[in-house]
Amino acid sequence: MPLFLFDVFGNASIGVYSLVNDRIAIIPPQVPESKRQKVEEWLKVKVVATTVGKSVITGALACSNSNGVVLSPFATEDEVEAIKSASDLNVTVMDTKKTAYGNLVLANDKGAVADPRLDRGVVNKIGDTLGVEVVSSEIAGLPYVGSLATATNKGVLAHPMLKGEERKVLEDVLKVPVDVGTINCGIPYVATGLLGNSYGAVTGLLTTGPEMFIIGQALDVVK
């Protein structure tokens, strides 16, 4: 069962500090190499050890799929180069007042859902970078969709208060089944404590057995 418990800096909110797609994971260089290697092994990706905007909260400040990476306006040239040198993904540094793109965008390789407060031009730029259609929507009546769900090319786990019409949007845009659940012993902001791709999932170390079961079913990582 490729579903593992993990922490970053002793914190179960692993999705705040890191992000992953089917090709790379971005993890702060301050995380010990031995732990970065575990993610590489578990999720079958190349780990890029870099900050974003000189901050360790890379998962909050960037969003990605296997086509591209959208970065906070604070991202530096060195950080962009680190990502580009490790992959051939499109990398875009956004020129906006918004910074936490990991919280604002939910994406897989089939589509993306964006915070409805984002301007159309910004949404189009995200779509160009990720190479997918981007639709504006909420999750559980809240706009920061990137923090409220985790999407892979196999499934989505979303906030337990997901509405029926929101579920339909997610299924139509991301083209995968959608389920609901929590992480880290009842936290509904799923993406703050869950990393997943087509090869497996890594969840915060406070996640309970029943939560892990639902995660495994939702992201189709239980063998």
RARA-V419980 format. One record per helix or strand. SS is the DSSP state (2 for helix, 1 for strand). FROM is the first residue (numbers start at 1). TO is the last residue. Records with the same first field share a line. If there is no record, write none. Layout:
SS = FROM-TO / FROM-TO
//
This chain:
1 = 3-6 / 8-8 / 11-11 / 18-20 / 24-27 / 46-49 / 52-52 / 55-55 / 62-64 / 68-71 / 90-93 / 105-107 / 112-114 / 134-136 / 139-139 / 142-142 / 149-151 / 155-158 / 177-180 / 183-183 / 187-187 / 194-197 / 200-204
2 = 14-17 / 33-43 / 58-61 / 77-86 / 101-104 / 120-130 / 145-148 / 164-174 / 190-193 / 209-218
//
